[in-house]
Amino acid sequence: MDPTLPYALDQAVGYAVGHAAAKIKIALRRVFVAAGHDVTPDQWVVLNRLAETAGLTQAGLGERTVKDKTTITRILDRLEEKGLLTRQRDPRDRRSQRLYLTPEGEATVRRLVPLVQTFAAAAYADLTEDDRYALRRLLGRIEDRLDAMLEPKDAV
């Protein structure tokens, strides 16, 4: 190893989390394609969030999915092109748009849920329920710390 770069990437928690997340997305995409669905995992997350809470704003959806404005716009454009969602002007704030699933979008979510459930059961089959709980709890703690680190510091 180069002594000027003494960072063991393969031992880094962030790298391991990102690597696992990338593999999960690749495998889930394959499940969707094999079942005849032209939806990416990122699009699935957006569809699922809109199924949970119809009428979110683009900014609110971006926060709920941890996607920046450019990425969420690109995903929404693709889903709108596929006829899975619509955007409607917010009557109280004309600068804002509310997002809604179309009937086809709702049907797509209903078709994808069992695929995602089956995939998750297989992907995490080697984890006990306690393991899954501990992993979610640990990841939540990391997210909480990152949120605290990202909060703007009060001006002195």
JOWOLIN-V893041 format. One record per backbone hydrogen bond with DSSP energy under -0.5 kcal/mol. NH is the residue of the N-H (numbers start at 1). CO is the residue of the C=O. If there is no record, write none. Layout:
# JOWOLIN-V893041
{{NH & CO} {NH & CO}}
This chain:
# JOWOLIN-V893041
{{5 & 2} {7 & 5} {8 & 6} {9 & 7} {11 & 8} {12 & 9} {16 & 12} {17 & 13} {18 & 14} {19 & 15} {20 & 16} {21 & 17} {22 & 18} {23 & 19} {24 & 20} {25 & 21} {26 & 22} {27 & 23} {28 & 24} {29 & 25} {30 & 26} {31 & 27} {32 & 28} {33 & 29} {34 & 30} {35 & 31} {36 & 33} {37 & 32} {38 & 36} {39 & 37} {44 & 40} {45 & 41} {46 & 42} {47 & 43} {48 & 44} {49 & 45} {50 & 46} {51 & 47} {52 & 48} {53 & 49} {55 & 99} {56 & 53} {56 & 99} {58 & 97} {61 & 57} {62 & 58} {63 & 59} {64 & 60} {65 & 61} {66 & 62} {67 & 62} {72 & 68} {73 & 69} {74 & 70} {75 & 71} {76 & 72} {77 & 73} {78 & 74} {79 & 75} {80 & 76} {81 & 77} {82 & 78} {83 & 80} {84 & 79} {85 & 79} {86 & 100} {88 & 98} {90 & 93} {90 & 96} {91 & 89} {93 & 90} {96 & 93} {98 & 88} {99 & 56} {100 & 86} {102 & 84} {106 & 102} {107 & 103} {108 & 104} {109 & 105} {110 & 106} {111 & 107} {112 & 108} {113 & 109} {114 & 110} {115 & 111} {116 & 112} {117 & 113} {118 & 114} {119 & 115} {120 & 116} {121 & 117} {122 & 118} {123 & 119} {124 & 120} {125 & 122} {127 & 124} {132 & 128} {133 & 129} {134 & 130} {135 & 131} {136 & 132} {137 & 133} {138 & 134} {139 & 135} {140 & 136} {141 & 137} {142 & 138} {143 & 139} {144 & 140} {145 & 141} {146 & 142} {147 & 143} {148 & 144} {149 & 145} {150 & 146} {151 & 147}}
